[in-house]
Amino acid sequence: MTPASLAAHKLPSKMESQGEQRVISIRMRNWATALILLAAICVGGSGSRAEGQLRWPDPPKKAPIRVRIVALALALPRSSFFPSYEVLVAETEISHDEWSLIKLVFTFLPYQPRLSESGFDYSVVHEVSAWRDPDCDETVEQLTARSQPERHEPLIYSRNVPREDLDRRRIPLPCYETNADDYIKSSLEPIGPPPEPPEPVLKERPKPSEPVLKEPPNAAEQPVLKERPNPPEAAPKEPPNPK
């Protein structure tokens, strides 16, 4: 074989190898691009999932509170399979010997007792773990309203409650929610007689004394003005006798 024929034979083989390398490089570039896109999609998806997890609402923050039951506003029939609840008007302790009215929603399971069955007495203080729910704040009128228009169920007041005039209250009651699992304990704490009001510091100004009218003296003691006697009349003189 001549050198020229050898050169002509090597040229196509060289061109074929260069074409194969070009195809391989293009494929590698496509694979690299696909891997980069896949990695970007995975990173974006995990970021969106993480963002969704961050936006998931946190469980309500519970805190122990002490309450006295004032009245029962709503009691649904007990279910045999699902949770039930009752709505009560209660007083919560905000400081020593200072209480404030609240709306208390108590949820219980079919085998658990109601809160109203565990001591429906104002003298009993219940300690529960509850959380605040501003979306269910209601007035007493809204608590007693029913589905029929102009129909209101009266409040059922607990024993030994000192006040039964909540129907006149128009301010919304702050709502707290709890359940039978978050019940802590109860204690009997009767309310003593109200303390006597303190004595006034400012003394009452004495009233000015009224003038005393003197009684008139008795008639016997009054001086009697005697009538002055008339002067005696002069006797007429007789004329002298002529001589």
C-alpha positions as YAML, in Angstrom:
chain: A
units: angstrom
residues:
- id: 1
  name: MET
  ca: [0.00, 0.00, 0.00]
- id: 2
  name: THR
  ca: [1.40, 3.34, -0.96]
- id: 3
  name: PRO
  ca: [1.83, 6.20, 1.50]
- id: 4
  name: ALA
  ca: [-0.91, 8.16, -0.26]
- id: 5
  name: SER
  ca: [-3.42, 5.36, 0.14]
- id: 6
  name: LEU
  ca: [-2.48, 5.02, 3.80]
- id: 7
  name: ALA
  ca: [-3.08, 8.73, 4.35]
- id: 8
  name: ALA
  ca: [-6.43, 8.51, 2.59]
- id: 9
  name: HIS
  ca: [-7.39, 5.55, 4.78]
- id: 10
  name: LYS
  ca: [-6.43, 7.28, 8.04]
- id: 11
  name: LEU
  ca: [-8.30, 10.51, 7.25]
- id: 12
  name: PRO
  ca: [-11.85, 9.08, 7.45]
- id: 13
  name: SER
  ca: [-11.05, 7.18, 10.62]
- id: 14
  name: LYS
  ca: [-9.74, 10.38, 12.21]
- id: 15
  name: MET
  ca: [-12.86, 12.26, 11.20]
- id: 16
  name: GLU
  ca: [-15.06, 9.52, 12.63]
- id: 17
  name: SER
  ca: [-13.25, 9.64, 16.00]
- id: 18
  name: GLN
  ca: [-13.62, 13.42, 16.13]
- id: 19
  name: GLY
  ca: [-17.37, 13.12, 15.44]
- id: 20
  name: GLU
  ca: [-17.79, 10.53, 18.15]
- id: 21
  name: GLN
  ca: [-15.99, 12.77, 20.65]
- id: 22
  name: ARG
  ca: [-18.21, 15.69, 19.64]
- id: 23
  name: VAL
  ca: [-21.36, 13.60, 20.19]
- id: 24
  name: ILE
  ca: [-20.08, 12.39, 23.56]
- id: 25
  name: SER
  ca: [-19.29, 15.95, 24.67]
- id: 26
  name: ILE
  ca: [-22.77, 17.11, 23.62]
- id: 27
  name: ARG
  ca: [-24.36, 14.26, 25.54]
- id: 28
  name: MET
  ca: [-22.27, 15.03, 28.60]
- id: 29
  name: ARG
  ca: [-23.25, 18.67, 28.38]
- id: 30
  name: ASN
  ca: [-26.96, 17.71, 28.14]
- id: 31
  name: TRP
  ca: [-26.62, 15.35, 31.09]
- id: 32
  name: ALA
  ca: [-24.91, 18.05, 33.14]
- id: 33
  name: THR
  ca: [-27.66, 20.54, 32.27]
- id: 34
  name: ALA
  ca: [-30.33, 18.01, 33.21]
- id: 35
  name: LEU
  ca: [-28.63, 17.29, 36.55]
- id: 36
  name: ILE
  ca: [-28.39, 21.01, 37.32]
- id: 37
  name: LEU
  ca: [-32.08, 21.51, 36.55]
- id: 38
  name: LEU
  ca: [-33.03, 18.50, 38.67]
- id: 39
  name: ALA
  ca: [-30.95, 19.79, 41.58]
- id: 40
  name: ALA
  ca: [-32.61, 23.21, 41.27]
- id: 41
  name: ILE
  ca: [-36.06, 21.62, 41.28]
- id: 42
  name: CYS
  ca: [-35.23, 19.56, 44.37]
- id: 43
  name: VAL
  ca: [-33.84, 22.57, 46.21]
- id: 44
  name: GLY
  ca: [-36.89, 24.68, 45.30]
- id: 45
  name: GLY
  ca: [-39.27, 21.94, 46.33]
- id: 46
  name: SER
  ca: [-37.61, 21.42, 49.70]
- id: 47
  name: GLY
  ca: [-37.61, 25.17, 50.26]
- id: 48
  name: SER
  ca: [-41.33, 25.42, 49.55]
- id: 49
  name: ARG
  ca: [-41.99, 22.49, 51.86]
- id: 50
  name: ALA
  ca: [-39.91, 24.11, 54.58]
- id: 51
  name: GLU
  ca: [-41.78, 27.37, 54.07]
- id: 52
  name: GLY
  ca: [-45.06, 25.51, 54.32]
- id: 53
  name: GLN
  ca: [-43.94, 23.92, 57.55]
- id: 54
  name: LEU
  ca: [-42.98, 27.31, 58.97]
- id: 55
  name: ARG
  ca: [-46.42, 28.70, 58.14]
- id: 56
  name: TRP
  ca: [-48.21, 25.82, 59.86]
- id: 57
  name: PRO
  ca: [-50.12, 27.25, 62.85]
- id: 58
  name: ASP
  ca: [-48.52, 26.61, 66.19]
- id: 59
  name: PRO
  ca: [-50.52, 24.76, 68.85]
- id: 60
  name: PRO
  ca: [-52.27, 27.09, 71.30]
- id: 61
  name: LYS
  ca: [-50.26, 28.20, 74.29]
- id: 62
  name: LYS
  ca: [-51.84, 26.86, 77.44]
- id: 63
  name: ALA
  ca: [-51.61, 28.39, 80.89]
- id: 64
  name: PRO
  ca: [-53.10, 27.32, 84.23]
- id: 65
  name: ILE
  ca: [-55.99, 29.47, 85.43]
- id: 66
  name: ARG
  ca: [-58.25, 29.38, 88.49]
- id: 67
  name: VAL
  ca: [-61.97, 29.75, 87.81]
- id: 68
  name: ARG
  ca: [-65.27, 29.85, 89.67]
- id: 69
  name: ILE
  ca: [-68.38, 28.74, 87.79]
- id: 70
  name: VAL
  ca: [-70.99, 31.50, 87.73]
- id: 71
  name: ALA
  ca: [-73.59, 30.13, 85.31]
- id: 72
  name: LEU
  ca: [-74.22, 27.56, 82.58]
- id: 73
  name: ALA
  ca: [-75.05, 29.12, 79.20]
- id: 74
  name: LEU
  ca: [-75.13, 26.13, 76.82]
- id: 75
  name: ALA
  ca: [-74.91, 22.36, 77.33]
- id: 76
  name: LEU
  ca: [-75.06, 20.11, 74.27]
- id: 77
  name: PRO
  ca: [-76.31, 16.52, 74.64]
- id: 78
  name: ARG
  ca: [-73.58, 13.99, 75.32]
- id: 79
  name: SER
  ca: [-72.48, 12.06, 72.22]
- id: 80
  name: SER
  ca: [-71.69, 8.35, 72.26]
- id: 81
  name: PHE
  ca: [-68.82, 8.62, 69.78]
- id: 82
  name: PHE
  ca: [-67.67, 12.22, 69.38]
- id: 83
  name: PRO
  ca: [-66.51, 14.96, 71.76]
- id: 84
  name: SER
  ca: [-69.10, 17.29, 73.23]
- id: 85
  name: TYR
  ca: [-68.76, 20.66, 74.91]
- id: 86
  name: GLU
  ca: [-70.53, 23.06, 77.23]
- id: 87
  name: VAL
  ca: [-70.28, 26.84, 77.52]
- id: 88
  name: LEU
  ca: [-70.05, 28.43, 80.95]
- id: 89
  name: VAL
  ca: [-69.79, 31.91, 82.37]
- id: 90
  name: ALA
  ca: [-67.00, 31.86, 84.93]
- id: 91
  name: GLU
  ca: [-64.76, 34.16, 86.90]
- id: 92
  name: THR
  ca: [-60.99, 33.87, 86.68]
- id: 93
  name: GLU
  ca: [-58.59, 35.11, 89.29]
- id: 94
  name: ILE
  ca: [-56.48, 37.98, 87.96]
- id: 95
  name: SER
  ca: [-54.93, 38.95, 91.29]
- id: 96
  name: HIS
  ca: [-55.39, 38.25, 94.98]
- id: 97
  name: ASP
  ca: [-59.13, 38.38, 95.76]
- id: 98
  name: GLU
  ca: [-59.84, 39.99, 92.38]
- id: 99
  name: TRP
  ca: [-61.86, 38.09, 89.78]
- id: 100
  name: SER
  ca: [-62.96, 38.88, 86.23]
- id: 101
  name: LEU
  ca: [-65.79, 37.39, 84.14]
- id: 102
  name: ILE
  ca: [-64.89, 35.13, 81.18]
- id: 103
  name: LYS
  ca: [-66.53, 32.73, 78.75]
- id: 104
  name: LEU
  ca: [-65.25, 29.17, 79.28]
- id: 105
  name: VAL
  ca: [-65.69, 26.41, 76.65]
- id: 106
  name: PHE
  ca: [-65.17, 22.97, 78.20]
- id: 107
  name: THR
  ca: [-64.78, 19.96, 75.85]
- id: 108
  name: PHE
  ca: [-65.16, 16.39, 77.06]
- id: 109
  name: LEU
  ca: [-65.25, 12.87, 75.60]
- id: 110
  name: PRO
  ca: [-68.17, 10.42, 76.02]
- id: 111
  name: TYR
  ca: [-66.54, 8.74, 79.03]
- id: 112
  name: GLN
  ca: [-65.46, 11.98, 80.75]
- id: 113
  name: PRO
  ca: [-67.59, 14.12, 83.12]
- id: 114
  name: ARG
  ca: [-68.70, 17.64, 82.40]
- id: 115
  name: LEU
  ca: [-67.21, 20.51, 84.35]
- id: 116
  name: SER
  ca: [-70.69, 21.42, 85.56]
- id: 117
  name: GLU
  ca: [-70.97, 17.90, 86.99]
- id: 118
  name: SER
  ca: [-67.68, 18.23, 88.90]
- id: 119
  name: GLY
  ca: [-68.81, 20.99, 91.24]
- id: 120
  name: PHE
  ca: [-71.53, 23.38, 90.07]
- id: 121
  name: ASP
  ca: [-70.90, 25.65, 93.03]
- id: 122
  name: TYR
  ca: [-69.44, 29.13, 93.19]
- id: 123
  name: SER
  ca: [-67.55, 28.16, 96.36]
- id: 124
  name: VAL
  ca: [-65.50, 25.55, 94.41]
- id: 125
  name: VAL
  ca: [-62.39, 26.86, 92.62]
- id: 126
  name: HIS
  ca: [-61.35, 24.78, 89.59]
- id: 127
  name: GLU
  ca: [-57.80, 24.89, 88.27]
- id: 128
  name: VAL
  ca: [-57.49, 24.06, 84.56]
- id: 129
  name: SER
  ca: [-54.98, 24.54, 81.78]
- id: 130
  name: ALA
  ca: [-56.65, 26.75, 79.17]
- id: 131
  name: TRP
  ca: [-55.80, 28.86, 76.15]
- id: 132
  name: ARG
  ca: [-57.16, 32.19, 74.94]
- id: 133
  name: ASP
  ca: [-59.30, 32.27, 71.77]
- id: 134
  name: PRO
  ca: [-60.23, 35.85, 70.77]
- id: 135
  name: ASP
  ca: [-62.37, 34.56, 67.87]
- id: 136
  name: CYS
  ca: [-65.09, 33.24, 70.20]
- id: 137
  name: ASP
  ca: [-65.58, 36.31, 72.42]
- id: 138
  name: GLU
  ca: [-69.32, 36.89, 72.98]
- id: 139
  name: THR
  ca: [-71.68, 38.92, 75.11]
- id: 140
  name: VAL
  ca: [-74.12, 37.29, 77.51]
- id: 141
  name: GLU
  ca: [-76.93, 38.06, 75.07]
- id: 142
  name: GLN
  ca: [-75.10, 36.21, 72.30]
- id: 143
  name: LEU
  ca: [-74.42, 33.27, 74.63]
- id: 144
  name: THR
  ca: [-78.08, 32.83, 75.43]
- id: 145
  name: ALA
  ca: [-79.36, 33.40, 71.86]
- id: 146
  name: ARG
  ca: [-80.75, 30.39, 70.02]
- id: 147
  name: SER
  ca: [-81.51, 29.60, 66.39]
- id: 148
  name: GLN
  ca: [-85.08, 30.81, 66.56]
- id: 149
  name: PRO
  ca: [-85.42, 34.60, 66.31]
- id: 150
  name: GLU
  ca: [-86.06, 36.52, 69.50]
- id: 151
  name: ARG
  ca: [-85.44, 33.40, 71.59]
- id: 152
  name: HIS
  ca: [-83.03, 33.37, 74.51]
- id: 153
  name: GLU
  ca: [-82.40, 30.63, 77.03]
- id: 154
  name: PRO
  ca: [-81.88, 31.99, 80.55]
- id: 155
  name: LEU
  ca: [-78.62, 31.38, 82.33]
- id: 156
  name: ILE
  ca: [-78.57, 28.60, 84.94]
- id: 157
  name: TYR
  ca: [-76.73, 30.09, 87.92]
- id: 158
  name: SER
  ca: [-74.55, 27.94, 90.16]
- id: 159
  name: ARG
  ca: [-75.07, 27.53, 93.88]
- id: 160
  name: ASN
  ca: [-73.88, 30.26, 96.27]
- id: 161
  name: VAL
  ca: [-73.27, 32.69, 93.43]
- id: 162
  name: PRO
  ca: [-73.32, 36.26, 94.80]
- id: 163
  name: ARG
  ca: [-74.73, 37.87, 91.66]
- id: 164
  name: GLU
  ca: [-77.52, 37.01, 89.24]
- id: 165
  name: ASP
  ca: [-77.68, 40.11, 87.08]
- id: 166
  name: LEU
  ca: [-75.44, 39.12, 84.14]
- id: 167
  name: ASP
  ca: [-78.25, 39.63, 81.62]
- id: 168
  name: ARG
  ca: [-77.64, 43.36, 81.84]
- id: 169
  name: ARG
  ca: [-73.98, 43.05, 80.86]
- id: 170
  name: ARG
  ca: [-73.26, 44.25, 77.30]
- id: 171
  name: ILE
  ca: [-69.45, 43.93, 77.21]
- id: 172
  name: PRO
  ca: [-68.07, 40.86, 75.33]
- id: 173
  name: LEU
  ca: [-66.58, 38.22, 77.61]
- id: 174
  name: PRO
  ca: [-63.03, 37.05, 76.77]
- id: 175
  name: CYS
  ca: [-63.15, 33.42, 75.64]
- id: 176
  name: TYR
  ca: [-60.98, 30.62, 77.02]
- id: 177
  name: GLU
  ca: [-61.02, 26.97, 75.94]
- id: 178
  name: THR
  ca: [-60.06, 23.85, 77.85]
- id: 179
  name: ASN
  ca: [-60.97, 20.16, 78.04]
- id: 180
  name: ALA
  ca: [-61.29, 17.35, 80.53]
- id: 181
  name: ASP
  ca: [-57.70, 16.19, 79.91]
- id: 182
  name: ASP
  ca: [-56.39, 19.62, 80.99]
- id: 183
  name: TYR
  ca: [-58.30, 19.61, 84.28]
- id: 184
  name: ILE
  ca: [-55.82, 19.94, 87.17]
- id: 185
  name: LYS
  ca: [-57.65, 20.07, 90.51]
- id: 186
  name: SER
  ca: [-60.39, 21.73, 92.54]
- id: 187
  name: SER
  ca: [-60.58, 23.21, 96.02]
- id: 188
  name: LEU
  ca: [-63.37, 24.45, 98.27]
- id: 189
  name: GLU
  ca: [-62.90, 28.17, 98.96]
- id: 190
  name: PRO
  ca: [-66.14, 29.70, 100.28]
- id: 191
  name: ILE
  ca: [-66.63, 33.40, 99.98]
- id: 192
  name: GLY
  ca: [-66.77, 35.14, 103.35]
- id: 193
  name: PRO
  ca: [-69.07, 38.01, 104.21]
- id: 194
  name: PRO
  ca: [-68.20, 41.27, 102.53]
- id: 195
  name: PRO
  ca: [-65.90, 43.49, 104.58]
- id: 196
  name: GLU
  ca: [-67.36, 46.45, 106.35]
- id: 197
  name: PRO
  ca: [-66.93, 49.70, 104.50]
- id: 198
  name: PRO
  ca: [-64.17, 51.90, 105.86]
- id: 199
  name: GLU
  ca: [-65.08, 54.88, 107.93]
- id: 200
  name: PRO
  ca: [-65.11, 58.15, 106.03]
- id: 201
  name: VAL
  ca: [-62.02, 60.24, 106.47]
- id: 202
  name: LEU
  ca: [-63.80, 63.53, 105.96]
- id: 203
  name: LYS
  ca: [-65.96, 64.35, 108.93]
- id: 204
  name: GLU
  ca: [-69.39, 65.78, 108.49]
- id: 205
  name: ARG
  ca: [-69.48, 69.50, 109.01]
- id: 206
  name: PRO
  ca: [-71.75, 70.40, 111.94]
- id: 207
  name: LYS
  ca: [-74.90, 72.17, 111.03]
- id: 208
  name: PRO
  ca: [-75.22, 75.79, 112.15]
- id: 209
  name: SER
  ca: [-77.27, 76.12, 115.32]
- id: 210
  name: GLU
  ca: [-80.71, 77.57, 114.81]
- id: 211
  name: PRO
  ca: [-81.73, 80.57, 116.91]
- id: 212
  name: VAL
  ca: [-83.85, 79.64, 119.87]
- id: 213
  name: LEU
  ca: [-87.08, 81.52, 120.05]
- id: 214
  name: LYS
  ca: [-87.81, 82.69, 123.58]
- id: 215
  name: GLU
  ca: [-91.25, 82.05, 124.82]
- id: 216
  name: PRO
  ca: [-93.26, 85.14, 125.69]
- id: 217
  name: PRO
  ca: [-93.55, 85.73, 129.42]
- id: 218
  name: ASN
  ca: [-96.69, 84.75, 131.18]
- id: 219
  name: ALA
  ca: [-99.54, 87.19, 131.23]
- id: 220
  name: ALA
  ca: [-99.33, 87.39, 135.01]
- id: 221
  name: GLU
  ca: [-95.75, 88.53, 134.76]
- id: 222
  name: GLN
  ca: [-96.40, 91.10, 132.08]
- id: 223
  name: PRO
  ca: [-96.45, 94.70, 133.38]
- id: 224
  name: VAL
  ca: [-99.94, 96.12, 133.40]
- id: 225
  name: LEU
  ca: [-100.30, 99.72, 132.32]
- id: 226
  name: LYS
  ca: [-102.64, 101.40, 134.68]
- id: 227
  name: GLU
  ca: [-104.94, 104.08, 133.40]
- id: 228
  name: ARG
  ca: [-103.82, 107.46, 134.56]
- id: 229
  name: PRO
  ca: [-106.62, 109.18, 136.52]
- id: 230
  name: ASN
  ca: [-108.09, 112.26, 135.03]
- id: 231
  name: PRO
  ca: [-107.25, 115.53, 136.85]
- id: 232
  name: PRO
  ca: [-110.07, 116.72, 139.14]
- id: 233
  name: GLU
  ca: [-112.28, 119.32, 137.61]
- id: 234
  name: ALA
  ca: [-112.07, 122.81, 139.18]
- id: 235
  name: ALA
  ca: [-115.19, 123.80, 141.06]
- id: 236
  name: PRO
  ca: [-116.95, 126.87, 139.55]
- id: 237
  name: LYS
  ca: [-116.46, 130.01, 141.57]
- id: 238
  name: GLU
  ca: [-119.57, 131.81, 142.81]
- id: 239
  name: PRO
  ca: [-119.83, 135.39, 141.73]
- id: 240
  name: PRO
  ca: [-119.37, 137.92, 144.57]
- id: 241
  name: ASN
  ca: [-122.52, 139.42, 146.17]
- id: 242
  name: PRO
  ca: [-123.09, 143.06, 145.41]
- id: 243
  name: LYS
  ca: [-123.31, 145.24, 148.44]
...
